[in-house]
Amino acid sequence: MLKDFAISIVHTLRERGHKAYLVGGCVRDLLLGREAADYDVATDAIPEEVMQIFPETYAVGVQFGVVLVPQPVSRRDVAGIAEPPVPDATGHVSPNAHVVEVATFRRDIGYSDGRHPDEVRFSKNPREDVERRDFTINGLLLDPATNEVLDFVGGRKDLEAEIIRTIGDAERRFAEDKLRMLRAVRFAARFDYQIEPKTFQAIQKLASQIHHVSRERVRNELTRMLIEGHARQAFLLLDETGLLHEVLPEIEAMKGVEQPPQFHPEGDVFVHTLLSLDKLPHPCSITLAWGALLHDVGKPPTFRVAPDRIRFDGHVDVGVKMAEEICERLRFSNDDTRQILALVDNHMRFAHVQQMKESTFKRFVRMLRFDEHLRLHRMDCLSSHGDLTSYNFTREKIASMPQAAMRPAPLITGDDLIASGYPPGPSFKKILSAVEDGQLEGRLRSRDEAMAFVQSEFPRQG
């Protein structure tokens, strides 16, 4: 276990004459009886000493006193050679990377870039190290030999009171690293805690400064809010603090946008979107989470009141363009962007599944990662009218179809067309697609039938 390995690092450092403790989120989680995602160690040993004691290290932040110590292969339940830790899709080093972060006690001097200290001074005093950290509940030290908790900042009291509070002056903490404002929201949502009033007021005052943070870091923090299982509460807090206006004004614009009550008795577009987020599975893929958040992003700009009812004409097309702009702004990968846009683009198609031709239906459900489309449709329905007829129809029809019927081997190819005298060109795609339609619908069952269909529907010119 990584916990045991982290404790062994503490013991080894102490055997070499150094102070060492478990620190931060792992201590918080242990006190809450939760499984810690990762383990950090704080010590008075400087990085060079740590690397001398543990030769197999990754010097990822030596200038800030941070090195990563990988768990030896012999202590793992895996085979092979230890590899450097690879960040996950949110930029976070996965706990499966089998590494422990070992950081030297330090004081930080100045934060002119709003993220990194201008100067780091190593320290022998654990109190100094804790006092430069973000929140009281993350500022606890644990002596694993005695289970004694060193609390210099009132973290245990705030854990018991279920409060998120900065260590020291809130505005100063947020000025040092403005991403901490988003982290405060994420921790409050994750643990269902209250943000302490002065901390909350500081976020509201400084919310516009979140733009000083790189878009990738903002994206990663928002993604964690979405996939950690408390997305609805997180986005309510983002709205209350003013951060939503700064990082995702397109979501804020959903507030107060009415919907036709016969289809959306739950309320406006913002309410519907939050209800959808509340139904995200846990664990959840990044693309499904963002697809759920953005699936109706095109409704506010397309809202109109028609004689018969409220309408959102073209909201899917508009929404795809808006989602693309958001993905580009937050610098999503091309693969994630494609899937998020596909989810937005296709979420309304389920309304027509029972009327689709066989070929259309089969092509629809053959889409990449169709399970996410189906999940999003279910969440969409349960967050509005509650009618799962199309969802159940789709699942049952997929279950009744052999895979060969969904993806049959082609009856003919481009080579067959050339052999029959058709000149190669753009028309081949249209011809072969029409043949596949006939095949998927059961009208064409053999090569001869396919060629006869082609010669009938697409006669050779000249």
Beta strands, then each sheet from edge to edge (+ up, - down):
strand 1: 20-23
strand 2: 40-43
strand 3: 58-61
strand 4: 66-70
strand 5: 99-104
strand 6: 106-109
strand 7: 119-122
strand 8: 140-143
strand 9: 148-151
strand 10: 163-164
strand 11: 194-195
strand 12: 303-305
strand 13: 310-312
sheet 1: 3+ 4- 5+ 2+ 1- 8+ 9-
sheet 2: 6+ 7-
sheet 3: 10+ 11+
sheet 4: 12+ 13-
end
